[in-house]
Amino acid sequence: MEAKYLELEDEVFEKVSKEEKRGNELLRPSLTYWQDVRQRLKKDKMATVGLIIIIVVTFFAIFGPFISPYEYDEQNFSISNQSPTLAHIFGTDQFGRDIFVRVMYGARISLSIGFVASIINLTIGAIYGGIAGLSGGTTDNVMMRIVDILYSIPTMIYVILLMVVIGSGLKSIFITLGISYWAGMARIVRSEVLRIKQEEFVLSAKVLGTSRRRILLRHILPNAMGPIIVNLTLSIPNAIFTEAFLSFVGLGVSAPMASWGVLVNDAISSLSLYPYQLLFPAAAICITILGFNFLGDGLRDALDPKLRK
């Protein structure tokens, strides 16, 4: 039987206009995960404010002491306890030192402690939690019971005990804070490893004989970066606040170095007479911690794959 074909003339078809073509196009191009994170982070106004605060504080911490005509340890008793003026916009302390340059220098010390301690915390926590999650079984149980024991001890108590044993000073603070807050990071990394190690690409790597070390470093940890980045961002203000507390009780950096905690400690004795000496370093601590918290909350929402459209 001979097949019959239907012949259609050109008049049957209607030419589509450019407007109709555009209407059928995808309104939003396909984005990668990190491109989507960046766009959502830009739309978060509070995260943007937090990022601006961090950038401004970091700028003044790095370049501020060079811009100011005064040194952070320069004493001039003829202008001691001077109220804020154009020459000394934050006023001076009991030794005639410019509080503005000391606050900026203190930002350098406090931010350095926050960043370095958080990186040490990240390194220890990621390795420890990664090994526990990837090993599983008895190894995982024993390692996580050690974490539970550390969690049962108030963090501030063994931070102070470590500082008493190691001694005060900048390096001691780096070490103490770095080895005191890694337990939370270890728990987060472990939970992510337990989730990701069941994925097909990890199972395929195991079948191909890839070593555990390579699986952890090349396949699992890069895919767990979202929660790790958020925890890292939120651990920086925690370290800054702890350093301020240690300096306030006399276990921080030594004079004439000035961290924000040292400035608060110096000003507390003359609070009733010269409140501005406490106001400016305390405000610097609060604003910086607030900036990191805003950014951390924004990153947490932006990195959540459940919120991706």
C-alpha positions, 0 to 999 in steps of 0.5 A: 500500500502506497503511503500518502503524504499530506502537503502543506502550503506556506500560507498555513503557517504564521510567522512568529514575531520577535516579541513572541520568540522572546516570550518563549525564551528562558527568563533566567539563564542557568547558574552554577551553585556559586554564581547563585550563592553570589547573587543571593548574597548581593540581594541580602541587604544585612549581609552587604552591610556586614561585609561593608563593616568588615571591609571598613574596619579591616582598612582602618586596621591596616592603614589607619596607624600609618595615616595618623600623625600619632604613634599608638604608644606615644605619651604626652602627659600635657594632654592626658584625659583630653576630651574629643577634639579635632586634633584627637577625635576620640580624645586621649587616655591618662597617658596622653595617648591618642585613643583613635590610633590606639583603637585602629591599632587594636583592630589590627591585633583583634582581627589578627587574633580572630582570623588566625585562631579561626584558621587553626580552628578550621584546620583541626576541626576539618581534619578531626571531623573528616577522619571521624566521619569517614572512618565510622564505627568504633573510631568515630564513636571514640573520637566523638566521645572525646568531643562530647567531653570537651563540650561538657567543660565550659569553654571559657574555663579551659581557655583561662587555664590554658592561658595561665599555663602557657602564659600571656602574650599574642602567640599564646592567644593564637594557640589557646583560641585555636585549640579551644574552639575546634570541637564545633567545627569537628561536629559540623564537618563530621555530619557533612562527611557522613552525608556526602560519603554516601553519594555516588561519586564518593562510592565510585572513587572507593570502587576505583581504589582511591585512598581515604586521604584523597577521597576526604581532601579531593571529594568530600571536603570541597563539597562540604564548604558551605557549612564550613564557611558559615561556621568559620565566619561566625567563629571569628567574632567569637575569637575577637570577643574571647580575646577582649575578655582575656585582655580585660582580665589581664591575660591578653597582650602585654603593654604597650600593645593595644587590643580592644580588650586592653583599651576597655580594661584601661578605661574601666577605672575612669568610666565615671570621669571619662566615659568616652575612653570606654565608649569608642573601643567598646563600640568598635568591638560591638560593630565588628562582631555585628558585621561578622554576624550579619555576614555569617547569617547571609552566607548561611542563607545563601549557601543553603541548597534548599533555598536555591531556585 
